[in-house]
Amino acid sequence: MSFDPRLTASTWLAAFASACQSGDVEAFSSLFLSNGWLRDILVFTWDMRSLEGRDKVSAYISSTLANAQIKDVRLDETNHLPAQTGFLPMVHSMDIEFAFTFECRSGHGRAHVRLLPGEDNSFKALTVLMMLSDLQGHEEQNVLTLRDDSGAPGRDMQKDFQDWVHDVETNPHVLIVGAGQNGIQVAARFKAMQIPTLVIEQHPRVGDVWRRRYPTLALHTIKRQNTLLYQDFPSNWPEFSPRDKLADWLEHYVSIQDLVVWTNSRLQPNPVYDPKAGTWDVIINRQGQDVKLHPAHIIMATGTLGAPYIPDIPGRDTFGGRVLHSEGFGGAAEFVGKRVVVVGAGNSSIDICQDLVLQGAQEVTMIQRSPSCVVSRDWVKEQAKLRYKDEWPMEVADLMAASLPTGLLKKWMIANQDVMWAIEKELHGKLRKGGVQLTLGPEGEGFFILVLDRFGGQDKGAVDLIVDGSIKVKSGVAPTSFTKTGLTFTDGSALDADVVVLATGYVPIRETNRALLGEAVIDQTKGIYGLDSEGELRGSYRPSGHPGLWFATGDFFASRFYSKTLGLQIKAKQLGMI
């Protein structure tokens, strides 16, 4: 008799539904492995939490299970989500994966479960993701606002749309600062959730934040992973999106999704929050004219990274050459025949060094101050293809990606770091030969966790230039001072240079916004980006610590997926549910 994963999933789910209905904390917790994980997104509390271990799950739901009012629990049997068996190589075990839907006190929910054979030979949950998907009576729309005349044929859709734009511009409920991929995806989601949202962008055009970067820049992750909410790339789009194409695509997205965006517009310093009214008093300089608005919420979507970090290296005024940060690197063509030192060894540094060599710089030296986590772009591509399968709708792919708690992934990566070293043995051998120092992170957690916590690096061909000496590497040292002709270093050595590029990273977004939002506001906020103790993003798409202030950070997935989480919190506040 063949094994029936649907029957096993149904049996587990029936016990789960019974425990929820009766409020039986012990019965609920017993459905988890002793080291199982519960990931809660707005179901048991109005926050994102990841609980590791049966004891923590039990403690967490002891005061929240009954109040969540979970009912109407049903297997989700839509395409691509049937109960099925799989294999988890990290734990060398078969598993059963399935999804289910439910109703709860706040609205509609959906969930994903991974079961493993338990201690008593019954199947127990390794992971359970439960997330609020819509508020009852306020479901997300699936058609562009005011663009469908099927309900009222013959109406003046353009006038209705223009009236709606006017209302948004004069009385936005939400003000988003920044029209990069995070800002506009959040705006598109909010529009579908009927949350009036105005986006402001300081540059003349949407996408200029990308157009201003170095010309050889391309995303290091695959196009499926970087798909914008509601809008797939054309089928012939390149796998790794180049700078200008991506910039134009963002601008196109704003038009197609009917987003209200003001360009050449800046939030003026020190907006004031009125706790009684629950609104902000803000001034926006729009193309030279000040405009006063009173949004209930401000979302900072100015980038995961803040302003460029410029290290204070003594003697800069004595240096006879040119110094610039990588953010201002406009391409290597102007440095033909020059001796260039690039300080830093992350993605930008590697890209810039490669560009300099290929464009004919006389000498290129990369300064690696501390060990780097470097993986091949091909490996990252392969892993992403497993998570973002072409045959899966993006909503399913994102659900699957979110279903694996980052804390669990980190444990797996640490336990299997020898495998990662083995996979990249050839690449790492070449890099070490060229003088590059390598690490998988402080705990051996690897590339994906480091990207979420503090970023990492990918190689897309520069390694061969390091091996043949075209890119020289000086590792384990940091600049101590400029000289008239170059730099000195902590090991007492010196290098002559015509140009010094500081690929030294960025100031944390929280500190970058201190002058704009004011000390009193920023001091109430928590850390922004990076992982908290449970493996959830800190201060992003969740309460920042200051009422009415939110941060949208991370990659395309983060804003595509968590824009819904953020929208549900804001909508719930608007409806008086929080």
Residue pairs with C-beta under 8 A, 6 or more apart in sequence:
3 85
5 83
5 84
5 85
5 96
5 98
6 75
6 82
6 83
6 98
8 83
8 96
8 115
8 123
9 75
9 83
9 96
9 98
9 113
9 115
10 75
10 83
11 123
12 31
12 113
12 115
12 123
12 125
13 73
13 75
13 98
13 100
13 113
15 27
15 31
16 28
16 31
16 73
17 70
17 71
17 73
18 24
18 27
19 25
19 27
19 28
19 31
19 65
20 28
20 65
20 68
20 70
20 71
20 73
20 102
21 70
21 71
23 65
23 66
25 58
25 61
25 62
25 65
26 58
28 57
28 58
28 61
28 65
29 54
29 57
29 58
29 61
30 54
31 124
31 125
32 38
32 54
32 57
32 124
32 125
32 128
33 54
33 116
33 118
33 119
33 124
33 125
33 126
34 53
34 54
34 119
35 52
35 53
35 54
35 126
36 53
36 54
36 57
36 124
36 125
36 126
36 127
36 128
37 50
37 51
37 52
37 53
37 57
37 126
37 127
37 128
37 405
37 407
37 408
38 49
38 50
38 51
38 57
38 60
38 61
38 128
38 130
39 48
39 49
39 50
39 51
39 127
39 128
39 129
39 130
39 402
39 403
39 405
40 47
40 48
40 49
40 50
40 51
40 60
40 130
40 131
41 48
41 129
41 130
41 131
41 132
41 402
41 565
42 48
42 106
42 131
42 132
42 565
42 568
42 569
43 68
43 70
43 104
43 106
43 109
43 130
43 131
43 132
44 60
44 61
44 64
44 65
44 67
44 68
44 130
45 64
46 569
46 572
46 578
47 542
47 543
48 536
48 537
48 541
48 542
48 565
49 60
49 534
49 536
50 405
50 406
50 407
50 534
50 535
50 536
51 57
51 60
51 534
52 405
52 407
52 408
52 534
67 105
68 104
68 105
69 103
69 104
69 105
70 102
70 103
70 104
70 109
71 102
71 103
71 104
72 101
72 102
72 103
73 100
73 101
73 102
74 100
74 101
74 102
75 83
75 98
75 99
75 100
76 98
76 99
76 100
76 101
76 110
78 99
80 391
80 392
80 393
80 396
81 98
81 99
81 396
81 399
82 98
83 96
83 97
83 98
84 96
84 97
84 98
85 94
85 95
85 96
85 97
86 94
86 95
86 96
86 97
87 93
87 94
87 95
88 94
88 95
88 114
88 116
88 126
90 412
90 415
90 416
91 116
91 126
91 412
93 116
93 117
94 116
94 117
95 114
95 115
95 116
95 126
96 113
96 114
96 115
96 123
97 112
97 113
97 114
97 115
98 112
98 113
99 110
99 111
99 112
99 113
99 399
100 110
100 111
100 113
101 108
101 109
101 110
101 111
102 108
102 109
102 110
102 111
102 130
103 109
104 132
106 132
106 135
106 136
106 572
106 577
107 132
107 133
107 134
107 135
107 136
107 138
108 132
108 133
108 134
108 135
108 136
108 139
109 130
109 131
109 132
109 133
110 131
110 133
110 399
111 128
111 129
111 130
111 131
112 127
112 128
112 129
112 399
112 400
112 402
112 403
113 125
113 127
113 128
113 129
114 125
114 126
114 127
114 128
114 403
115 123
115 124
115 125
115 126
116 123
116 124
116 126
117 123
117 124
118 124
126 408
127 403
127 404
127 405
127 408
129 399
129 402
129 403
129 405
131 402
131 565
132 565
132 568
133 564
134 140
134 568
135 568
135 571
135 572
135 575
135 577
138 193
138 194
138 571
138 575
140 189
140 192
140 193
140 564
141 192
141 193
141 194
142 192
144 191
144 257
144 258
145 161
145 164
145 191
145 192
145 194
145 258
146 157
146 160
146 161
146 164
147 157
147 161
147 258
149 155
149 157
161 258
165 260
167 196
168 196
168 197
168 198
168 260
169 198
169 260
169 262
170 293
171 196
171 293
171 294
172 196
172 197
172 198
172 260
172 293
172 295
173 195
173 196
173 197
173 295
173 296
173 297
173 570
173 574
174 190
174 195
174 196
174 197
174 198
174 295
174 296
174 297
174 298
174 299
174 570
175 197
175 198
175 200
175 267
175 280
175 282
175 284
175 293
175 295
175 297
175 298
175 299
176 183
176 186
176 187
176 197
176 198
176 199
176 200
176 298
176 299
176 301
176 552
177 183
177 200
177 267
177 298
177 299
177 300
177 301
177 302
178 199
178 200
178 201
178 300
178 301
178 302
178 303
178 552
179 199
179 200
179 201
179 206
179 250
179 254
179 261
179 263
179 301
180 209
180 210
180 250
180 301
180 302
180 303
181 226
181 228
181 250
181 556
181 559
182 301
182 303
182 304
182 552
182 553
182 554
182 558
182 559
183 199
183 201
183 299
183 301
183 552
183 559
184 199
184 206
184 228
184 250
184 253
184 254
184 257
184 259
184 261
185 228
185 229
185 556
185 559
185 560
185 563
186 197
186 299
186 301
186 552
186 559
186 563
186 566
186 567
187 197
187 199
187 257
187 259
187 260
187 261
188 228
188 229
188 230
188 253
188 257
188 259
188 563
189 229
189 563
189 564
189 566
189 567
190 197
190 563
190 567
190 570
191 197
191 257
191 258
191 259
192 230
193 564
193 567
193 568
193 571
195 567
195 570
195 571
195 574
197 259
197 260
198 260
198 261
198 262
198 293
198 295
199 259
199 260
199 261
199 262
200 261
200 262
200 265
200 266
200 267
200 284
200 286
201 208
201 261
201 262
201 263
201 264
201 265
202 264
202 265
202 266
203 209
203 212
203 263
203 264
204 263
204 264
205 211
205 247
205 251
205 263
206 247
206 250
206 251
206 254
206 261
206 263
207 246
207 247
207 248
207 249
207 250
207 251
208 247
209 247
209 303
210 217
210 243
210 244
210 246
210 247
210 250
211 243
211 244
211 247
212 327
213 243
213 327
213 329
214 243
214 326
214 329
214 330
214 331
214 348
214 351
214 352
214 355
215 243
215 244
215 330
215 331
216 243
216 331
216 332
216 351
216 354
216 355
217 242
217 243
217 351
218 238
218 240
218 241
218 242
218 243
219 226
219 240
219 241
219 246
220 240
220 347
220 377
220 380
220 458
220 460
221 240
221 380
221 381
221 384
221 555
222 239
222 240
222 381
222 384
222 385
222 388
223 233
223 237
223 238
223 239
223 240
223 241
224 384
224 385
224 388
224 390
224 394
224 397
225 384
225 387
225 388
225 555
225 556
225 557
226 241
226 555
226 556
227 233
227 394
227 556
227 560
228 249
228 250
228 253
228 556
228 560
229 559
229 560
229 563
230 257
231 253
231 256
231 257
232 394
233 241
233 249
237 245
238 245
239 381
240 377
241 249
253 259
254 261
262 284
262 286
264 286
264 287
265 284
265 285
265 286
265 287
266 284
266 285
267 282
267 283
267 284
267 298
267 516
268 282
268 283
268 284
268 285
268 290
269 515
269 516
269 517
269 518
270 516
270 517
270 518
271 280
271 281
271 282
271 283
271 298
271 517
271 518
271 521
272 280
272 281
273 279
273 280
273 281
273 521
273 546
273 547
273 548
273 549
274 280
274 281
275 547
277 294
278 296
278 547
278 548
279 294
279 295
279 296
279 548
280 293
280 294
280 295
280 296
280 297
280 298
280 548
281 292
281 294
282 292
282 293
282 294
282 295
282 298
283 290
283 291
283 292
284 290
284 291
284 293
285 291
296 548
296 570
296 573
296 574
297 548
297 549
297 550
297 570
298 548
298 549
298 550
299 550
299 551
299 552
299 566
300 509
300 513
300 517
300 549
300 550
300 551
300 552
301 551
301 552
301 553
301 559
302 509
302 512
302 513
303 509
303 553
304 509
304 529
304 553
304 554
304 555
305 505
305 506
305 507
305 509
306 506
306 507
306 508
306 509
306 510
306 511
306 512
306 513
307 506
307 507
307 512
308 325
308 326
308 327
308 328
308 502
308 504
308 506
308 507
309 504
309 505
309 506
309 507
310 325
310 502
310 504
311 343
311 479
311 502
311 504
313 479
313 480
313 481
313 482
313 487
314 480
314 481
314 482
315 481
315 482
315 483
316 323
316 482
318 482
318 483
318 484
319 482
319 483
319 484
319 485
319 486
319 500
320 484
320 485
321 485
321 486
321 497
321 498
321 499
321 500
322 498
322 499
322 500
323 482
323 499
323 500
323 502
324 499
324 500
324 501
324 502
325 501
325 502
325 503
325 504
326 342
326 344
326 348
326 349
326 352
326 501
326 502
326 503
326 504
327 506
329 348
329 352
329 501
331 355
331 359
332 352
332 355
332 356
332 358
332 359
332 360
332 361
333 359
335 356
335 359
335 361
335 498
335 499
336 359
336 360
336 361
337 360
337 361
337 362
338 361
338 362
338 498
338 499
339 361
339 362
339 363
339 496
339 497
339 498
339 499
340 356
340 361
340 363
340 364
340 365
340 497
340 498
340 499
340 500
340 501
341 365
341 367
341 486
341 487
341 495
341 497
341 499
341 500
341 501
342 349
342 352
342 353
342 356
342 364
342 365
342 366
342 367
342 500
342 501
342 503
343 349
343 367
343 369
343 479
343 500
343 501
343 502
343 503
343 504
344 366
344 367
344 368
344 369
344 502
344 503
344 504
344 505
345 366
345 367
345 368
345 369
345 372
345 436
345 457
345 473
345 475
345 503
346 372
346 455
346 456
346 457
346 503
346 505
347 455
347 456
347 457
347 458
348 503
349 366
349 457
349 501
349 503
350 366
350 457
350 458
350 459
350 460
350 462
351 460
351 462
352 501
352 503
353 364
353 366
353 462
353 465
353 471
354 460
354 461
354 462
354 465
354 471
356 364
357 364
357 465
357 470
357 471
363 472
364 470
364 471
364 472
365 471
365 472
365 473
365 474
365 495
365 497
366 466
366 471
366 472
366 473
366 474
367 474
367 475
367 477
367 478
367 479
367 489
368 435
368 436
368 437
368 473
368 474
368 475
368 476
369 476
369 477
369 478
370 437
370 476
371 437
371 438
371 439
372 436
372 437
372 438
372 439
372 456
372 457
373 438
373 439
373 440
373 441
373 446
373 447
373 450
373 456
373 457
374 424
374 427
374 428
374 431
374 436
374 438
374 456
374 457
374 458
374 459
375 420
375 424
375 427
375 447
375 456
375 457
375 458
375 459
376 424
376 427
376 458
376 459
377 458
377 459
377 460
379 423
379 424
380 447
380 458
383 448
387 397
387 400
387 401
388 394
388 397
388 401
389 397
392 400
394 560
398 557
398 560
398 561
401 557
401 561
402 561
405 535
406 449
406 452
406 531
406 535
406 536
407 531
407 534
407 535
408 535
409 448
409 449
409 535
410 443
410 445
410 449
410 535
413 420
413 440
413 444
413 445
413 446
413 448
413 449
414 443
414 444
414 445
414 446
417 440
417 444
417 445
417 446
420 440
420 446
421 428
421 440
427 459
427 463
428 438
430 463
430 464
430 466
430 467
431 438
431 459
431 463
431 466
432 438
433 467
434 463
434 466
434 467
434 469
434 471
434 473
435 466
435 472
435 473
435 474
435 475
436 466
436 473
436 475
437 475
437 476
440 446
440 447
441 449
441 450
445 453
447 456
447 458
449 531
450 456
452 530
452 531
452 537
452 554
453 530
453 531
454 530
455 505
462 471
465 471
466 473
474 489
474 493
474 495
476 491
477 489
477 490
477 491
477 493
478 489
478 490
479 487
479 488
479 489
479 490
480 487
480 488
480 489
480 490
481 487
481 488
482 488
482 500
483 494
485 496
485 497
486 494
486 495
486 496
486 497
486 500
487 494
487 495
487 497
487 500
488 494
489 495
506 512
508 528
508 529
509 528
509 529
509 551
509 553
510 522
510 525
510 527
510 528
510 539
511 522
513 522
514 522
517 549
521 546
521 549
524 544
524 545
524 546
525 539
525 544
525 545
525 546
525 549
526 538
526 539
526 544
526 545
527 538
527 539
528 538
528 539
528 540
528 544
528 551
528 553
529 537
529 538
529 539
529 540
529 551
529 553
529 554
530 537
530 538
531 537
531 538
532 538
536 542
537 553
537 554
537 558
537 562
539 545
539 551
540 551
540 552
540 553
540 554
540 558
540 562
541 550
541 551
541 552
541 558
541 562
541 563
541 565
541 566
542 565
542 566
542 569
543 550
543 569
544 550
544 551
550 566
550 570
552 558
552 559
552 562
552 563
552 566
554 562
569 578
572 578
